[in-house]
Amino acid sequence: MNKTQLVETISANQNMKKKDADNIVSAVFDAIAKALSDGEKVQISGFGSFETKVRGERMGRNPQTKEEIKIAAYKCATFSPSKNLKSLLNQ
């Protein structure tokens, strides 16, 4: 499911215009992204939690030249599903 399909589903289920549903979905995604960029953990009860983790600097290898390269440290978002979501997926 992509964002457009999500908007269409919400629009149909809630009897609202697609533009209004798109604004809501965009606002939710923006709020989650803003919280993660500020270093906050986002917990959605019954669904899961998002948080930012730092991946440390490491050495890698260029597969074409076999030359070792340094991969810089970076931040990434991670998702941990809730117990309810895990049980739903494993039915």
Biopython code that builds the backbone (N, CA, C, O; Angstrom):
import numpy as np
from Bio.PDB.StructureBuilder import StructureBuilder

atoms = [
    (1, "MET", "N", (0.854, -1.172, 0.000)),
    (1, "MET", "CA", (0.000, 0.000, 0.000)),
    (1, "MET", "C", (0.895, 1.229, 0.000)),
    (1, "MET", "O", (1.835, 1.323, 0.790)),
    (2, "ASN", "N", (0.601, 2.161, -0.883)),
    (2, "ASN", "CA", (1.349, 3.417, -0.904)),
    (2, "ASN", "C", (0.478, 4.543, -0.337)),
    (2, "ASN", "O", (-0.655, 4.298, 0.077)),
    (3, "LYS", "N", (0.993, 5.754, -0.318)),
    (3, "LYS", "CA", (0.284, 6.873, 0.289)),
    (3, "LYS", "C", (-1.043, 7.143, -0.415)),
    (3, "LYS", "O", (-2.048, 7.415, 0.242)),
    (4, "THR", "N", (-1.053, 7.072, -1.742)),
    (4, "THR", "CA", (-2.287, 7.324, -2.494)),
    (4, "THR", "C", (-3.362, 6.311, -2.131)),
    (4, "THR", "O", (-4.523, 6.674, -1.945)),
    (5, "GLN", "N", (-2.982, 5.046, -2.031)),
    (5, "GLN", "CA", (-3.944, 4.012, -1.661)),
    (5, "GLN", "C", (-4.429, 4.204, -0.232)),
    (5, "GLN", "O", (-5.603, 3.972, 0.057)),
    (6, "LEU", "N", (-3.551, 4.621, 0.655)),
    (6, "LEU", "CA", (-3.933, 4.898, 2.036)),
    (6, "LEU", "C", (-4.943, 6.034, 2.085)),
    (6, "LEU", "O", (-5.946, 5.943, 2.794)),
    (7, "VAL", "N", (-4.689, 7.095, 1.343)),
    (7, "VAL", "CA", (-5.609, 8.231, 1.288)),
    (7, "VAL", "C", (-6.969, 7.795, 0.751)),
    (7, "VAL", "O", (-8.002, 8.183, 1.297)),
    (8, "GLU", "N", (-6.980, 6.992, -0.311)),
    (8, "GLU", "CA", (-8.236, 6.512, -0.881)),
    (8, "GLU", "C", (-9.017, 5.658, 0.117)),
    (8, "GLU", "O", (-10.238, 5.779, 0.219)),
    (9, "THR", "N", (-8.310, 4.794, 0.855)),
    (9, "THR", "CA", (-8.965, 3.946, 1.844)),
    (9, "THR", "C", (-9.582, 4.776, 2.957)),
    (9, "THR", "O", (-10.728, 4.546, 3.344)),
    (10, "ILE", "N", (-8.833, 5.734, 3.472)),
    (10, "ILE", "CA", (-9.348, 6.591, 4.540)),
    (10, "ILE", "C", (-10.522, 7.414, 4.037)),
    (10, "ILE", "O", (-11.526, 7.564, 4.733)),
    (11, "SER", "N", (-10.396, 7.942, 2.836)),
    (11, "SER", "CA", (-11.472, 8.734, 2.242)),
    (11, "SER", "C", (-12.756, 7.925, 2.116)),
    (11, "SER", "O", (-13.835, 8.415, 2.448)),
    (12, "ALA", "N", (-12.646, 6.693, 1.640)),
    (12, "ALA", "CA", (-13.826, 5.842, 1.470)),
    (12, "ALA", "C", (-14.419, 5.419, 2.816)),
    (12, "ALA", "O", (-15.640, 5.422, 2.979)),
    (13, "ASN", "N", (-13.574, 5.057, 3.775)),
    (13, "ASN", "CA", (-14.065, 4.587, 5.072)),
    (13, "ASN", "C", (-14.690, 5.694, 5.911)),
    (13, "ASN", "O", (-15.602, 5.437, 6.697)),
    (14, "GLN", "N", (-14.212, 6.915, 5.752)),
    (14, "GLN", "CA", (-14.689, 8.022, 6.579)),
    (14, "GLN", "C", (-15.627, 8.971, 5.840)),
    (14, "GLN", "O", (-16.024, 10.001, 6.386)),
    (15, "ASN", "N", (-15.980, 8.633, 4.610)),
    (15, "ASN", "CA", (-16.872, 9.480, 3.796)),
    (15, "ASN", "C", (-16.405, 10.930, 3.755)),
    (15, "ASN", "O", (-17.168, 11.852, 4.045)),
    (16, "MET", "N", (-15.148, 11.114, 3.391)),
    (16, "MET", "CA", (-14.588, 12.464, 3.285)),
    (16, "MET", "C", (-13.930, 12.629, 1.926)),
    (16, "MET", "O", (-13.680, 11.653, 1.218)),
    (17, "LYS", "N", (-13.658, 13.868, 1.575)),
    (17, "LYS", "CA", (-12.993, 14.157, 0.308)),
    (17, "LYS", "C", (-11.560, 13.643, 0.355)),
    (17, "LYS", "O", (-10.929, 13.621, 1.412)),
    (18, "LYS", "N", (-11.055, 13.228, -0.811)),
    (18, "LYS", "CA", (-9.682, 12.734, -0.877)),
    (18, "LYS", "C", (-8.685, 13.814, -0.470)),
    (18, "LYS", "O", (-7.662, 13.515, 0.146)),
    (19, "LYS", "N", (-8.975, 15.056, -0.809)),
    (19, "LYS", "CA", (-8.073, 16.163, -0.456)),
    (19, "LYS", "C", (-7.962, 16.292, 1.061)),
    (19, "LYS", "O", (-6.871, 16.508, 1.590)),
    (20, "ASP", "N", (-9.096, 16.161, 1.763)),
    (20, "ASP", "CA", (-9.073, 16.254, 3.227)),
    (20, "ASP", "C", (-8.307, 15.070, 3.833)),
    (20, "ASP", "O", (-7.521, 15.244, 4.764)),
    (21, "ALA", "N", (-8.540, 13.876, 3.300)),
    (21, "ALA", "CA", (-7.830, 12.689, 3.791)),
    (21, "ALA", "C", (-6.336, 12.824, 3.528)),
    (21, "ALA", "O", (-5.520, 12.444, 4.368)),
    (22, "ASP", "N", (-5.970, 13.369, 2.355)),
    (22, "ASP", "CA", (-4.556, 13.565, 2.029)),
    (22, "ASP", "C", (-3.912, 14.552, 3.002)),
    (22, "ASP", "O", (-2.774, 14.351, 3.423)),
    (23, "ASN", "N", (-4.630, 15.612, 3.359)),
    (23, "ASN", "CA", (-4.101, 16.586, 4.318)),
    (23, "ASN", "C", (-3.857, 15.945, 5.679)),
    (23, "ASN", "O", (-2.861, 16.239, 6.338)),
    (24, "ILE", "N", (-4.769, 15.066, 6.100)),
    (24, "ILE", "CA", (-4.623, 14.396, 7.390)),
    (24, "ILE", "C", (-3.432, 13.442, 7.363)),
    (24, "ILE", "O", (-2.607, 13.450, 8.277)),
    (25, "VAL", "N", (-3.341, 12.623, 6.322)),
    (25, "VAL", "CA", (-2.232, 11.670, 6.215)),
    (25, "VAL", "C", (-0.898, 12.415, 6.174)),
    (25, "VAL", "O", (0.055, 12.019, 6.844)),
    (26, "SER", "N", (-0.831, 13.481, 5.395)),
    (26, "SER", "CA", (0.401, 14.271, 5.311)),
    (26, "SER", "C", (0.763, 14.879, 6.658)),
    (26, "SER", "O", (1.935, 14.910, 7.033)),
    (27, "ALA", "N", (-0.236, 15.362, 7.386)),
    (27, "ALA", "CA", (0.012, 15.961, 8.702)),
    (27, "ALA", "C", (0.550, 14.916, 9.683)),
    (27, "ALA", "O", (1.446, 15.211, 10.474)),
    (28, "VAL", "N", (0.010, 13.705, 9.634)),
    (28, "VAL", "CA", (0.479, 12.633, 10.519)),
    (28, "VAL", "C", (1.926, 12.281, 10.189)),
    (28, "VAL", "O", (2.764, 12.180, 11.085)),
    (29, "PHE", "N", (2.220, 12.095, 8.898)),
    (29, "PHE", "CA", (3.583, 11.755, 8.494)),
    (29, "PHE", "C", (4.560, 12.870, 8.853)),
    (29, "PHE", "O", (5.673, 12.595, 9.303)),
    (30, "ASP", "N", (4.158, 14.120, 8.658)),
    (30, "ASP", "CA", (5.023, 15.251, 8.991)),
    (30, "ASP", "C", (5.296, 15.306, 10.500)),
    (30, "ASP", "O", (6.418, 15.584, 10.923)),
    (31, "ALA", "N", (4.267, 15.041, 11.303)),
    (31, "ALA", "CA", (4.441, 15.070, 12.761)),
    (31, "ALA", "C", (5.396, 13.964, 13.216)),
    (31, "ALA", "O", (6.243, 14.188, 14.081)),
    (32, "ILE", "N", (5.257, 12.772, 12.631)),
    (32, "ILE", "CA", (6.157, 11.675, 12.981)),
    (32, "ILE", "C", (7.589, 12.007, 12.563)),
    (32, "ILE", "O", (8.524, 11.799, 13.336)),
    (33, "ALA", "N", (7.763, 12.518, 11.355)),
    (33, "ALA", "CA", (9.102, 12.867, 10.865)),
    (33, "ALA", "C", (9.732, 13.961, 11.719)),
    (33, "ALA", "O", (10.924, 13.896, 12.020)),
    (34, "LYS", "N", (8.951, 14.966, 12.112)),
    (34, "LYS", "CA", (9.465, 16.063, 12.935)),
    (34, "LYS", "C", (9.912, 15.538, 14.297)),
    (34, "LYS", "O", (10.981, 15.901, 14.786)),
    (35, "ALA", "N", (9.092, 14.684, 14.907)),
    (35, "ALA", "CA", (9.444, 14.134, 16.216)),
    (35, "ALA", "C", (10.715, 13.293, 16.120)),
    (35, "ALA", "O", (11.584, 13.387, 16.986)),
    (36, "LEU", "N", (10.831, 12.476, 15.080)),
    (36, "LEU", "CA", (12.029, 11.658, 14.916)),
    (36, "LEU", "C", (13.265, 12.518, 14.681)),
    (36, "LEU", "O", (14.337, 12.218, 15.205)),
    (37, "SER", "N", (13.122, 13.589, 13.896)),
    (37, "SER", "CA", (14.278, 14.455, 13.642)),
    (37, "SER", "C", (14.713, 15.203, 14.901)),
    (37, "SER", "O", (15.870, 15.605, 15.028)),
    (38, "ASP", "N", (13.769, 15.386, 15.832)),
    (38, "ASP", "CA", (14.092, 16.028, 17.114)),
    (38, "ASP", "C", (14.620, 15.023, 18.140)),
    (38, "ASP", "O", (14.915, 15.395, 19.276)),
    (39, "GLY", "N", (14.742, 13.746, 17.742)),
    (39, "GLY", "CA", (15.271, 12.728, 18.634)),
    (39, "GLY", "C", (14.239, 12.105, 19.551)),
    (39, "GLY", "O", (14.602, 11.385, 20.481)),
    (40, "GLU", "N", (12.962, 12.362, 19.317)),
    (40, "GLU", "CA", (11.910, 11.805, 20.157)),
    (40, "GLU", "C", (11.489, 10.422, 19.662)),
    (40, "GLU", "O", (11.650, 10.093, 18.486)),
    (41, "LYS", "N", (10.951, 9.627, 20.569)),
    (41, "LYS", "CA", (10.382, 8.337, 20.221)),
    (41, "LYS", "C", (8.888, 8.526, 20.003)),
    (41, "LYS", "O", (8.232, 9.215, 20.785)),
    (42, "VAL", "N", (8.342, 7.923, 18.948)),
    (42, "VAL", "CA", (6.920, 8.040, 18.634)),
    (42, "VAL", "C", (6.273, 6.691, 18.898)),
    (42, "VAL", "O", (6.607, 5.702, 18.246)),
    (43, "GLN", "N", (5.347, 6.647, 19.853)),
    (43, "GLN", "CA", (4.665, 5.408, 20.196)),
    (43, "GLN", "C", (3.191, 5.533, 19.820)),
    (43, "GLN", "O", (2.510, 6.469, 20.239)),
    (44, "ILE", "N", (2.707, 4.577, 19.024)),
    (44, "ILE", "CA", (1.306, 4.546, 18.626)),
    (44, "ILE", "C", (0.725, 3.270, 19.233)),
    (44, "ILE", "O", (1.041, 2.162, 18.799)),
    (45, "SER", "N", (-0.119, 3.439, 20.233)),
    (45, "SER", "CA", (-0.667, 2.317, 20.981)),
    (45, "SER", "C", (-1.383, 1.338, 20.054)),
    (45, "SER", "O", (-2.207, 1.738, 19.231)),
    (46, "GLY", "N", (-1.065, 0.064, 20.192)),
    (46, "GLY", "CA", (-1.682, -0.978, 19.394)),
    (46, "GLY", "C", (-1.070, -1.157, 18.021)),
    (46, "GLY", "O", (-1.447, -2.075, 17.293)),
    (47, "PHE", "N", (-0.120, -0.286, 17.646)),
    (47, "PHE", "CA", (0.512, -0.383, 16.329)),
    (47, "PHE", "C", (2.011, -0.621, 16.448)),
    (47, "PHE", "O", (2.532, -1.597, 15.909)),
    (48, "GLY", "N", (2.702, 0.262, 17.147)),
    (48, "GLY", "CA", (4.142, 0.110, 17.312)),
    (48, "GLY", "C", (4.806, 1.421, 17.653)),
    (48, "GLY", "O", (4.142, 2.407, 17.971)),
    (49, "SER", "N", (6.133, 1.425, 17.583)),
    (49, "SER", "CA", (6.877, 2.647, 17.906)),
    (49, "SER", "C", (7.994, 2.874, 16.893)),
    (49, "SER", "O", (8.593, 1.937, 16.365)),
    (50, "PHE", "N", (8.247, 4.145, 16.647)),
    (50, "PHE", "CA", (9.320, 4.589, 15.779)),
    (50, "PHE", "C", (10.347, 5.289, 16.643)),
    (50, "PHE", "O", (9.996, 6.010, 17.577)),
    (51, "GLU", "N", (11.624, 5.079, 16.331)),
    (51, "GLU", "CA", (12.664, 5.840, 17.016)),
    (51, "GLU", "C", (13.881, 5.989, 16.111)),
    (51, "GLU", "O", (14.057, 5.249, 15.143)),
    (52, "THR", "N", (14.706, 6.957, 16.452)),
    (52, "THR", "CA", (15.909, 7.230, 15.691)),
    (52, "THR", "C", (17.083, 6.511, 16.336)),
    (52, "THR", "O", (17.270, 6.578, 17.551)),
    (53, "LYS", "N", (17.865, 5.828, 15.523)),
    (53, "LYS", "CA", (19.073, 5.167, 16.017)),
    (53, "LYS", "C", (20.263, 5.642, 15.197)),
    (53, "LYS", "O", (20.122, 6.030, 14.037)),
    (54, "VAL", "N", (21.428, 5.604, 15.814)),
    (54, "VAL", "CA", (22.650, 6.014, 15.140)),
    (54, "VAL", "C", (23.414, 4.759, 14.729)),
    (54, "VAL", "O", (23.698, 3.891, 15.554)),
    (55, "ARG", "N", (23.736, 4.679, 13.464)),
    (55, "ARG", "CA", (24.570, 3.585, 12.958)),
    (55, "ARG", "C", (26.004, 4.094, 12.977)),
    (55, "ARG", "O", (26.302, 5.137, 12.395)),
    (56, "GLY", "N", (26.868, 3.382, 13.624)),
    (56, "GLY", "CA", (28.251, 3.813, 13.779)),
    (56, "GLY", "C", (29.050, 3.752, 12.491)),
    (56, "GLY", "O", (28.676, 3.086, 11.526)),
    (57, "GLU", "N", (30.148, 4.461, 12.510)),
    (57, "GLU", "CA", (31.073, 4.441, 11.373)),
    (57, "GLU", "C", (31.653, 3.045, 11.223)),
    (57, "GLU", "O", (31.927, 2.374, 12.219)),
    (58, "ARG", "N", (31.842, 2.604, 9.985)),
    (58, "ARG", "CA", (32.388, 1.272, 9.764)),
    (58, "ARG", "C", (33.155, 1.225, 8.450)),
    (58, "ARG", "O", (33.061, 2.124, 7.614)),
    (59, "MET", "N", (33.901, 0.168, 8.300)),
    (59, "MET", "CA", (34.642, -0.030, 7.056)),
    (59, "MET", "C", (33.821, -0.929, 6.136)),
    (59, "MET", "O", (33.235, -1.918, 6.576)),
    (60, "GLY", "N", (33.788, -0.572, 4.864)),
    (60, "GLY", "CA", (33.097, -1.356, 3.856)),
    (60, "GLY", "C", (34.044, -1.657, 2.713)),
    (60, "GLY", "O", (35.231, -1.337, 2.774)),
    (61, "ARG", "N", (33.522, -2.266, 1.686)),
    (61, "ARG", "CA", (34.358, -2.627, 0.548)),
    (61, "ARG", "C", (33.602, -2.313, -0.738)),
    (61, "ARG", "O", (32.432, -2.666, -0.883)),
    (62, "ASN", "N", (34.284, -1.645, -1.670)),
    (62, "ASN", "CA", (33.735, -1.378, -2.989)),
    (62, "ASN", "C", (33.717, -2.709, -3.743)),
    (62, "ASN", "O", (34.777, -3.296, -3.963)),
    (63, "PRO", "N", (32.535, -3.202, -4.145)),
    (63, "PRO", "CA", (32.485, -4.527, -4.777)),
    (63, "PRO", "C", (33.161, -4.589, -6.145)),
    (63, "PRO", "O", (33.545, -5.670, -6.591)),
    (64, "GLN", "N", (33.310, -3.455, -6.814)),
    (64, "GLN", "CA", (33.945, -3.465, -8.132)),
    (64, "GLN", "C", (35.461, -3.481, -8.044)),
    (64, "GLN", "O", (36.130, -4.221, -8.766)),
    (65, "THR", "N", (36.002, -2.646, -7.141)),
    (65, "THR", "CA", (37.462, -2.532, -7.054)),
    (65, "THR", "C", (38.056, -3.287, -5.872)),
    (65, "THR", "O", (39.276, -3.409, -5.766)),
    (66, "LYS", "N", (37.210, -3.794, -4.987)),
    (66, "LYS", "CA", (37.632, -4.481, -3.757)),
    (66, "LYS", "C", (38.391, -3.569, -2.803)),
    (66, "LYS", "O", (39.007, -4.038, -1.846)),
    (67, "GLU", "N", (38.347, -2.276, -3.062)),
    (67, "GLU", "CA", (39.028, -1.298, -2.218)),
    (67, "GLU", "C", (38.210, -1.056, -0.952)),
    (67, "GLU", "O", (36.985, -0.957, -1.009)),
    (68, "GLU", "N", (38.890, -0.961, 0.191)),
    (68, "GLU", "CA", (38.199, -0.662, 1.440)),
    (68, "GLU", "C", (37.843, 0.814, 1.484)),
    (68, "GLU", "O", (38.634, 1.672, 1.093)),
    (69, "ILE", "N", (36.631, 1.095, 1.971)),
    (69, "ILE", "CA", (36.175, 2.482, 2.104)),
    (69, "ILE", "C", (35.577, 2.670, 3.492)),
    (69, "ILE", "O", (35.098, 1.721, 4.113)),
    (70, "LYS", "N", (35.614, 3.891, 3.958)),
    (70, "LYS", "CA", (35.037, 4.212, 5.253)),
    (70, "LYS", "C", (33.607, 4.673, 5.032)),
    (70, "LYS", "O", (33.362, 5.594, 4.253)),
    (71, "ILE", "N", (32.657, 4.034, 5.717)),
    (71, "ILE", "CA", (31.250, 4.416, 5.661)),
    (71, "ILE", "C", (30.980, 5.247, 6.904)),
    (71, "ILE", "O", (31.134, 4.767, 8.027)),
    (72, "ALA", "N", (30.578, 6.486, 6.702)),
    (72, "ALA", "CA", (30.372, 7.423, 7.807)),
    (72, "ALA", "C", (29.178, 7.012, 8.665)),
    (72, "ALA", "O", (28.276, 6.312, 8.205)),
    (73, "ALA", "N", (29.191, 7.460, 9.921)),
    (73, "ALA", "CA", (28.071, 7.227, 10.829)),
    (73, "ALA", "C", (26.855, 7.995, 10.313)),
    (73, "ALA", "O", (26.995, 9.053, 9.700)),
    (74, "TYR", "N", (25.656, 7.452, 10.567)),
    (74, "TYR", "CA", (24.439, 8.130, 10.126)),
    (74, "TYR", "C", (23.274, 7.736, 11.036)),
    (74, "TYR", "O", (23.331, 6.734, 11.747)),
    (75, "LYS", "N", (22.223, 8.544, 10.995)),
    (75, "LYS", "CA", (21.010, 8.273, 11.759)),
    (75, "LYS", "C", (19.986, 7.619, 10.845)),
    (75, "LYS", "O", (19.922, 7.914, 9.652)),
    (76, "CYS", "N", (19.188, 6.729, 11.417)),
    (76, "CYS", "CA", (18.114, 6.107, 10.648)),
    (76, "CYS", "C", (16.908, 5.903, 11.560)),
    (76, "CYS", "O", (17.040, 5.869, 12.783)),
    (77, "ALA", "N", (15.746, 5.771, 10.959)),
    (77, "ALA", "CA", (14.519, 5.525, 11.704)),
    (77, "ALA", "C", (14.285, 4.018, 11.767)),
    (77, "ALA", "O", (14.480, 3.306, 10.782)),
    (78, "THR", "N", (13.864, 3.545, 12.937)),
    (78, "THR", "CA", (13.544, 2.136, 13.091)),
    (78, "THR", "C", (12.107, 2.002, 13.590)),
    (78, "THR", "O", (11.572, 2.911, 14.225)),
    (79, "PHE", "N", (11.498, 0.875, 13.298)),
    (79, "PHE", "CA", (10.124, 0.610, 13.722)),
    (79, "PHE", "C", (10.086, -0.695, 14.492)),
    (79, "PHE", "O", (10.668, -1.692, 14.065)),
    (80, "SER", "N", (9.403, -0.689, 15.625)),
    (80, "SER", "CA", (9.190, -1.894, 16.424)),
    (80, "SER", "C", (7.686, -2.119, 16.535)),
    (80, "SER", "O", (6.986, -1.288, 17.115)),
    (81, "PRO", "N", (7.173, -3.226, 15.990)),
    (81, "PRO", "CA", (5.731, -3.458, 16.056)),
    (81, "PRO", "C", (5.278, -3.771, 17.480)),
    (81, "PRO", "O", (6.039, -4.306, 18.287)),
    (82, "SER", "N", (4.018, -3.426, 17.773)),
    (82, "SER", "CA", (3.462, -3.726, 19.087)),
    (82, "SER", "C", (3.120, -5.210, 19.183)),
    (82, "SER", "O", (3.114, -5.924, 18.180)),
    (83, "LYS", "N", (2.843, -5.652, 20.378)),
    (83, "LYS", "CA", (2.465, -7.046, 20.604)),
    (83, "LYS", "C", (1.190, -7.381, 19.815)),
    (83, "LYS", "O", (1.076, -8.464, 19.242)),
    (84, "ASN", "N", (0.234, -6.441, 19.792)),
    (84, "ASN", "CA", (-1.017, -6.655, 19.058)),
    (84, "ASN", "C", (-0.766, -6.828, 17.568)),
    (84, "ASN", "O", (-1.351, -7.711, 16.941)),
    (85, "LEU", "N", (0.091, -6.002, 17.000)),
    (85, "LEU", "CA", (0.396, -6.084, 15.573)),
    (85, "LEU", "C", (1.122, -7.389, 15.253)),
    (85, "LEU", "O", (0.834, -8.030, 14.243)),
    (86, "LYS", "N", (2.061, -7.781, 16.112)),
    (86, "LYS", "CA", (2.774, -9.036, 15.897)),
    (86, "LYS", "C", (1.811, -10.222, 15.890)),
    (86, "LYS", "O", (1.913, -11.105, 15.038)),
    (87, "SER", "N", (0.882, -10.239, 16.838)),
    (87, "SER", "CA", (-0.068, -11.362, 16.906)),
    (87, "SER", "C", (-1.004, -11.353, 15.710)),
    (87, "SER", "O", (-1.379, -12.419, 15.221)),
    (88, "LEU", "N", (-1.394, -10.176, 15.222)),
    (88, "LEU", "CA", (-2.246, -10.073, 14.029)),
    (88, "LEU", "C", (-1.536, -10.612, 12.802)),
    (88, "LEU", "O", (-2.146, -11.290, 11.975)),
    (89, "LEU", "N", (-0.242, -10.313, 12.677)),
    (89, "LEU", "CA", (0.534, -10.770, 11.540)),
    (89, "LEU", "C", (0.775, -12.281, 11.569)),
    (89, "LEU", "O", (0.927, -12.905, 10.519)),
    (90, "ASN", "N", (0.809, -12.859, 12.750)),
    (90, "ASN", "CA", (1.139, -14.278, 12.876)),
    (90, "ASN", "C", (-0.074, -15.176, 13.073)),
    (90, "ASN", "O", (0.065, -16.285, 13.589)),
    (91, "GLN", "N", (-1.243, -14.730, 12.682)),
    (91, "GLN", "CA", (-2.447, -15.556, 12.790)),
    (91, "GLN", "C", (-2.509, -16.568, 11.691)),
    (91, "GLN", "O", (-3.457, -17.350, 11.625)),
]
sb = StructureBuilder()
sb.init_structure("model")
sb.init_model(0)
sb.init_chain("A")
sb.init_seg("    ")
for serial, (resi, resn, name, xyz) in enumerate(atoms, 1):
    if name == "N":
        sb.init_residue(resn, " ", resi, " ")
    sb.init_atom(name, np.array(xyz, "f"), 0.0, 1.0, " ", f" {name:<3s}", serial, name[0])
structure = sb.get_structure()
